[in-house]
Amino acid sequence: MEQIIKIKNLRKSYGQGENRQEVLKGISIEVGDGEFLAILGPSGSGKSTLMNVIGCMDCFDEGEYWLTGEPVYKMNDAELTRVRNRKIGFIFQRYHLIQKYTALQNTMMPLLIRGVSRREAAEQSMEKLKMLGIGEQRINHRPNELSGGQQQRIAIARALVGSPKLLLADEPTGALDRETGEEVLALFRQLNEMGNTIVMITHDLHVAKSAKRIVKIIDGQLYEGSKSELLD
């Protein structure tokens, strides 16, 4: 099995001197190709900081991080930007869709940034939107004309369109009602069965149960065990 994520003894602090606070305390974790992992933790546990590090959006003080065998910990800003665009698909709690763009235009954005032609980007985006249940009658709607569930499906299509090695989801059902949230979680399970590697950050035990594997982060430290042990 190909290793998508390998993190070794990761440490991250904020502040200086007496105000210095260590947020990640020597975290080590590996995620293989095709896994569906939930990182479960309460507010203030360090899970958001860990997500930002995994997503190459934040630096860290010590440790080593490889993404699909590439040494992230040795990269400069330009290299990190390339990795974010080509290897990671982001799915956020509040969707992060651009309000003035249509569903199709939002989905095309990662490909256009890569330099893909508008025609090819539109074709690939349409394919992903249709796969996720957003038909032609909705592709020219703007986000404020769509339901929360539809907006999250568009956000997932945008994450998928560049064929990333990793889908990174931050509280993906947090802004949805229970029924719509269940639909999105079912969609995640389906995407994982199709071979997508998913790392999902959540504080919700019920949401975490959807994943095949769970780790807990508490006070900046990571705890592994069987799924049943961690849920108990």
ROVODO-187616 format. One record per residue (C-alpha): residue number from 1; residue in one letter; x, y, z. Coordinates in pm, whole numbers, plus 32768, in hexadecimal, padded with zeros to 4 digits. Layout:
REM residues N
<num=NUM | residuo=A | x=X | y=Y | z=Z>
...
//
This chain:
REM residues 232
<num=1 | residuo=M | x=8000 | y=8000 | z=8000>
<num=2 | residuo=E | x=8087 | y=8155 | z=7F9F>
<num=3 | residuo=Q | x=80C0 | y=8241 | z=80C1>
<num=4 | residuo=I | x=8002 | y=8387 | z=808E>
<num=5 | residuo=I | x=805E | y=842C | z=81DB>
<num=6 | residuo=K | x=8186 | y=83EA | z=82BC>
<num=7 | residuo=I | x=81B6 | y=84D7 | z=83E2>
<num=8 | residuo=K | x=82C7 | y=84A4 | z=84E1>
<num=9 | residuo=N | x=82EF | y=855A | z=862F>
<num=10 | residuo=L | x=823B | y=8696 | z=85BE>
<num=11 | residuo=R | x=8241 | y=87C1 | z=86A7>
<num=12 | residuo=K | x=8198 | y=8913 | z=8680>
<num=13 | residuo=S | x=818B | y=8A3B | z=876E>
<num=14 | residuo=Y | x=80F6 | y=8B97 | z=876C>
<num=15 | residuo=G | x=8175 | y=8CC9 | z=8824>
<num=16 | residuo=Q | x=82C5 | y=8D25 | z=88BB>
<num=17 | residuo=G | x=836D | y=8D0B | z=8A0E>
<num=18 | residuo=E | x=827B | y=8CE7 | z=8B32>
<num=19 | residuo=N | x=8154 | y=8CFA | z=8A41>
<num=20 | residuo=R | x=81D1 | y=8BD6 | z=8972>
<num=21 | residuo=Q | x=80CE | y=8AC1 | z=8955>
<num=22 | residuo=E | x=811D | y=896E | z=88C1>
<num=23 | residuo=V | x=7FF0 | y=8902 | z=87F2>
<num=24 | residuo=L | x=8074 | y=87C1 | z=8750>
<num=25 | residuo=K | x=814F | y=86ED | z=8832>
<num=26 | residuo=G | x=821C | y=85EF | z=8773>
<num=27 | residuo=I | x=810F | y=8562 | z=868E>
<num=28 | residuo=S | x=815B | y=8437 | z=85B1>
<num=29 | residuo=I | x=8062 | y=839A | z=84C0>
<num=30 | residuo=E | x=8054 | y=82DD | z=8377>
<num=31 | residuo=V | x=7F33 | y=82CB | z=8280>
<num=32 | residuo=G | x=7F34 | y=81D1 | z=8163>
<num=33 | residuo=D | x=7E9C | y=81EE | z=800A>
<num=34 | residuo=G | x=7D24 | y=81B2 | z=8010>
<num=35 | residuo=E | x=7CF5 | y=81E8 | z=8185>
<num=36 | residuo=F | x=7BD4 | y=82A9 | z=821F>
<num=37 | residuo=L | x=7C57 | y=8343 | z=8361>
<num=38 | residuo=A | x=7BA1 | y=841F | z=845B>
<num=39 | residuo=I | x=7C6F | y=84FC | z=8543>
<num=40 | residuo=L | x=7B87 | y=852B | z=866B>
<num=41 | residuo=G | x=7BBC | y=8633 | z=8773>
<num=42 | residuo=P | x=7B0F | y=8743 | z=8840>
<num=43 | residuo=S | x=7B35 | y=88B7 | z=8807>
<num=44 | residuo=G | x=7C94 | y=8929 | z=8861>
<num=45 | residuo=S | x=7D2D | y=87CF | z=8840>
<num=46 | residuo=G | x=7E12 | y=882E | z=871C>
<num=47 | residuo=K | x=7D4A | y=8783 | z=8609>
<num=48 | residuo=S | x=7D22 | y=88BE | z=8536>
<num=49 | residuo=T | x=7E96 | y=8907 | z=854E>
<num=50 | residuo=L | x=7EE2 | y=87A1 | z=84E7>
<num=51 | residuo=M | x=7DF3 | y=87C2 | z=83C1>
<num=52 | residuo=N | x=7EA3 | y=8902 | z=8350>
<num=53 | residuo=V | x=7FF4 | y=8853 | z=8361>
<num=54 | residuo=I | x=7F75 | y=8722 | z=82A1>
<num=55 | residuo=G | x=7EDF | y=880E | z=81A0>
<num=56 | residuo=C | x=802C | y=88C6 | z=8177>
<num=57 | residuo=M | x=7F84 | y=8A08 | z=81E9>
<num=58 | residuo=D | x=8054 | y=8A34 | z=8325>
<num=59 | residuo=C | x=81BE | y=89F5 | z=8381>
<num=60 | residuo=F | x=823B | y=8936 | z=84B3>
<num=61 | residuo=D | x=8362 | y=8953 | z=85A0>
<num=62 | residuo=E | x=83F0 | y=87F4 | z=85A8>
<num=63 | residuo=G | x=83B8 | y=86A2 | z=850B>
<num=64 | residuo=E | x=8398 | y=860C | z=83B1>
<num=65 | residuo=Y | x=8271 | y=85F7 | z=82C2>
<num=66 | residuo=W | x=8266 | y=8535 | z=817C>
<num=67 | residuo=L | x=813C | y=854A | z=808F>
<num=68 | residuo=T | x=8139 | y=8434 | z=7F89>
<num=69 | residuo=G | x=82AC | y=840B | z=7FCA>
<num=70 | residuo=E | x=8302 | y=857D | z=7F9D>
<num=71 | residuo=P | x=83B0 | y=8627 | z=80C5>
<num=72 | residuo=V | x=82C0 | y=8742 | z=8119>
<num=73 | residuo=Y | x=839E | y=87AF | z=823B>
<num=74 | residuo=K | x=84AF | y=8813 | z=8144>
<num=75 | residuo=M | x=83D0 | y=88DA | z=8056>
<num=76 | residuo=N | x=83C6 | y=8A51 | z=8018>
<num=77 | residuo=D | x=8283 | y=8B19 | z=7FEB>
<num=78 | residuo=A | x=8273 | y=8AE9 | z=7E71>
<num=79 | residuo=E | x=829D | y=896F | z=7E95>
<num=80 | residuo=L | x=8192 | y=8961 | z=7FA4>
<num=81 | residuo=T | x=80A1 | y=8A1E | z=7EC1>
<num=82 | residuo=R | x=80DE | y=891F | z=7DAC>
<num=83 | residuo=V | x=809D | y=87FE | z=7E9A>
<num=84 | residuo=R | x=7F5B | y=889A | z=7F1D>
<num=85 | residuo=N | x=7ED4 | y=88CE | z=7DBF>
<num=86 | residuo=R | x=7F34 | y=877E | z=7D2D>
<num=87 | residuo=K | x=7F28 | y=8682 | z=7E49>
<num=88 | residuo=I | x=7E1F | y=86F9 | z=7F41>
<num=89 | residuo=G | x=7CAB | y=8735 | z=7F17>
<num=90 | residuo=F | x=7C19 | y=880D | z=802E>
<num=91 | residuo=I | x=7AB5 | y=87F5 | z=80B3>
<num=92 | residuo=F | x=7A54 | y=88F8 | z=81B8>
<num=93 | residuo=Q | x=7936 | y=891A | z=82AF>
<num=94 | residuo=R | x=78BE | y=8A60 | z=8211>
<num=95 | residuo=Y | x=7900 | y=89EC | z=80AB>
<num=96 | residuo=H | x=79E3 | y=8B16 | z=8050>
<num=97 | residuo=L | x=7936 | y=8B44 | z=7F02>
<num=98 | residuo=I | x=7965 | y=8C8E | z=7E49>
<num=99 | residuo=Q | x=7812 | y=8D37 | z=7E57>
<num=100 | residuo=K | x=7825 | y=8DED | z=7D08>
<num=101 | residuo=Y | x=7878 | y=8CAC | z=7C4B>
<num=102 | residuo=T | x=7789 | y=8B99 | z=7BDE>
<num=103 | residuo=A | x=779C | y=8A30 | z=7C53>
<num=104 | residuo=L | x=7858 | y=89D4 | z=7B16>
<num=105 | residuo=Q | x=794A | y=8AF9 | z=7B2F>
<num=106 | residuo=N | x=7997 | y=8AA8 | z=7C9B>
<num=107 | residuo=T | x=79E0 | y=893E | z=7C43>
<num=108 | residuo=M | x=7AC6 | y=89A2 | z=7B23>
<num=109 | residuo=M | x=7BA6 | y=8A81 | z=7BF8>
<num=110 | residuo=P | x=7CB7 | y=8985 | z=7C5C>
<num=111 | residuo=L | x=7CE5 | y=891A | z=7AF1>
<num=112 | residuo=L | x=7CF3 | y=8A7F | z=7A6E>
<num=113 | residuo=I | x=7DFD | y=8AD1 | z=7B72>
<num=114 | residuo=R | x=7EC7 | y=89AD | z=7AE8>
<num=115 | residuo=G | x=7EB0 | y=8A39 | z=7989>
<num=116 | residuo=V | x=7DB2 | y=8941 | z=78FF>
<num=117 | residuo=S | x=7CE4 | y=89D1 | z=77E0>
<num=118 | residuo=R | x=7B88 | y=8A53 | z=7833>
<num=119 | residuo=R | x=7AE7 | y=8951 | z=7750>
<num=120 | residuo=E | x=7B99 | y=882B | z=77EE>
<num=121 | residuo=A | x=7B61 | y=88B7 | z=794D>
<num=122 | residuo=A | x=79ED | y=88DC | z=7906>
<num=123 | residuo=E | x=79D1 | y=8777 | z=7880>
<num=124 | residuo=Q | x=7A84 | y=86DF | z=79AC>
<num=125 | residuo=S | x=79BB | y=87B5 | z=7A9F>
<num=126 | residuo=M | x=7870 | y=8755 | z=7A00>
<num=127 | residuo=E | x=78CC | y=85E7 | z=7A25>
<num=128 | residuo=K | x=7910 | y=860F | z=7B9B>
<num=129 | residuo=L | x=77DA | y=86E3 | z=7BD9>
<num=130 | residuo=K | x=76FB | y=85E4 | z=7B2E>
<num=131 | residuo=M | x=779D | y=84CB | z=7BF3>
<num=132 | residuo=L | x=7743 | y=8584 | z=7D33>
<num=133 | residuo=G | x=75DB | y=85C5 | z=7CCE>
<num=134 | residuo=I | x=75F6 | y=872D | z=7C54>
<num=135 | residuo=G | x=7545 | y=8727 | z=7B03>
<num=136 | residuo=E | x=754A | y=881F | z=79E3>
<num=137 | residuo=Q | x=7425 | y=88DF | z=7A78>
<num=138 | residuo=R | x=7503 | y=8942 | z=7BA0>
<num=139 | residuo=I | x=765D | y=8977 | z=7B0C>
<num=140 | residuo=N | x=761E | y=8AE4 | z=7AB5>
<num=141 | residuo=H | x=758E | y=8B38 | z=7C0B>
<num=142 | residuo=R | x=765C | y=8C05 | z=7CFF>
<num=143 | residuo=P | x=7695 | y=8B86 | z=7E63>
<num=144 | residuo=N | x=7587 | y=8C63 | z=7F02>
<num=145 | residuo=E | x=7489 | y=8BBF | z=7E18>
<num=146 | residuo=L | x=74DA | y=8A62 | z=7E97>
<num=147 | residuo=S | x=749B | y=899C | z=7FD5>
<num=148 | residuo=G | x=75B1 | y=894F | z=80CD>
<num=149 | residuo=G | x=75BE | y=87E6 | z=8059>
<num=150 | residuo=Q | x=75DD | y=884F | z=7EEE>
<num=151 | residuo=Q | x=76F0 | y=8946 | z=7F45>
<num=152 | residuo=Q | x=77B3 | y=8838 | z=7FFC>
<num=153 | residuo=R | x=7790 | y=874F | z=7ED0>
<num=154 | residuo=I | x=7820 | y=8861 | z=7DF4>
<num=155 | residuo=A | x=793D | y=888D | z=7EEC>
<num=156 | residuo=I | x=7980 | y=8716 | z=7EDB>
<num=157 | residuo=A | x=7978 | y=8721 | z=7D5D>
<num=158 | residuo=R | x=7A74 | y=883F | z=7D66>
<num=159 | residuo=A | x=7B51 | y=8770 | z=7E4D>
<num=160 | residuo=L | x=7B3D | y=8640 | z=7D68>
<num=161 | residuo=V | x=7B66 | y=86E6 | z=7C15>
<num=162 | residuo=G | x=7CE1 | y=86EE | z=7C1C>
<num=163 | residuo=S | x=7CFC | y=857B | z=7C78>
<num=164 | residuo=P | x=7DB4 | y=85BF | z=7DC0>
<num=165 | residuo=K | x=7E66 | y=84B0 | z=7E83>
<num=166 | residuo=L | x=7DC1 | y=8529 | z=7FC7>
<num=167 | residuo=L | x=7C6A | y=85B4 | z=801F>
<num=168 | residuo=L | x=7C84 | y=8687 | z=815B>
<num=169 | residuo=A | x=7B33 | y=86D5 | z=81FA>
<num=170 | residuo=D | x=7B08 | y=87CA | z=831A>
<num=171 | residuo=E | x=79C1 | y=8791 | z=83DA>
<num=172 | residuo=P | x=7915 | y=874A | z=828C>
<num=173 | residuo=T | x=77B7 | y=8726 | z=8321>
<num=174 | residuo=G | x=77D4 | y=8839 | z=8428>
<num=175 | residuo=A | x=76FA | y=8933 | z=836B>
<num=176 | residuo=L | x=75F4 | y=8834 | z=82FE>
<num=177 | residuo=D | x=74BA | y=87AA | z=839E>
<num=178 | residuo=R | x=74C7 | y=8641 | z=8413>
<num=179 | residuo=E | x=741E | y=85A7 | z=82E3>
<num=180 | residuo=T | x=74F4 | y=8664 | z=81E7>
<num=181 | residuo=G | x=7629 | y=8618 | z=82B6>
<num=182 | residuo=E | x=75DA | y=84A4 | z=82A0>
<num=183 | residuo=E | x=75C2 | y=84C2 | z=8126>
<num=184 | residuo=V | x=7719 | y=8568 | z=8117>
<num=185 | residuo=L | x=77B2 | y=845C | z=81F8>
<num=186 | residuo=A | x=771D | y=834D | z=8119>
<num=187 | residuo=L | x=77BC | y=8401 | z=7FF3>
<num=188 | residuo=F | x=790E | y=83FD | z=80A4>
<num=189 | residuo=R | x=78F1 | y=8286 | z=80DC>
<num=190 | residuo=Q | x=789D | y=825A | z=7F6C>
<num=191 | residuo=L | x=79C9 | y=832D | z=7F01>
<num=192 | residuo=N | x=7AA8 | y=825E | z=7FE3>
<num=193 | residuo=E | x=7A23 | y=811A | z=7F4C>
<num=194 | residuo=M | x=7A87 | y=81AD | z=7DF9>
<num=195 | residuo=G | x=7BEE | y=81C0 | z=7E78>
<num=196 | residuo=N | x=7C07 | y=8324 | z=7EFD>
<num=197 | residuo=T | x=7CDF | y=835E | z=8031>
<num=198 | residuo=I | x=7C22 | y=8435 | z=812C>
<num=199 | residuo=V | x=7C94 | y=84DE | z=826D>
<num=200 | residuo=M | x=7B72 | y=857C | z=8327>
<num=201 | residuo=I | x=7B95 | y=8669 | z=844E>
<num=202 | residuo=T | x=7A70 | y=866A | z=8540>
<num=203 | residuo=H | x=7A06 | y=86A1 | z=86A7>
<num=204 | residuo=D | x=78CB | y=85D0 | z=8672>
<num=205 | residuo=L | x=78D4 | y=8465 | z=86DF>
<num=206 | residuo=H | x=77B2 | y=840B | z=85FB>
<num=207 | residuo=V | x=7865 | y=849D | z=84CB>
<num=208 | residuo=A | x=79AA | y=83EC | z=8527>
<num=209 | residuo=K | x=78F7 | y=829C | z=8525>
<num=210 | residuo=S | x=78D2 | y=82B9 | z=83AB>
<num=211 | residuo=A | x=7A49 | y=8292 | z=837F>
<num=212 | residuo=K | x=7AF4 | y=8140 | z=836D>
<num=213 | residuo=R | x=7C04 | y=81AE | z=845E>
<num=214 | residuo=I | x=7C04 | y=82AC | z=857A>
<num=215 | residuo=V | x=7D19 | y=835A | z=863B>
<num=216 | residuo=K | x=7CDE | y=8448 | z=875C>
<num=217 | residuo=I | x=7D96 | y=858C | z=879D>
<num=218 | residuo=I | x=7D87 | y=8613 | z=8900>
<num=219 | residuo=D | x=7E58 | y=8735 | z=897E>
<num=220 | residuo=G | x=7F42 | y=8722 | z=8853>
<num=221 | residuo=Q | x=7F89 | y=85AD | z=8871>
<num=222 | residuo=L | x=7F0E | y=849B | z=878A>
<num=223 | residuo=Y | x=7E7A | y=8354 | z=8808>
<num=224 | residuo=E | x=7E4C | y=8221 | z=872D>
<num=225 | residuo=G | x=7D95 | y=80DF | z=876E>
<num=226 | residuo=S | x=7C7E | y=800B | z=86E1>
<num=227 | residuo=K | x=7B48 | y=80C3 | z=866B>
<num=228 | residuo=S | x=7A73 | y=802A | z=877D>
<num=229 | residuo=E | x=7B6F | y=8086 | z=888E>
<num=230 | residuo=L | x=7B82 | y=81F0 | z=8820>
<num=231 | residuo=L | x=7A09 | y=8210 | z=87FE>
<num=232 | residuo=D | x=79E1 | y=8187 | z=8961>
//
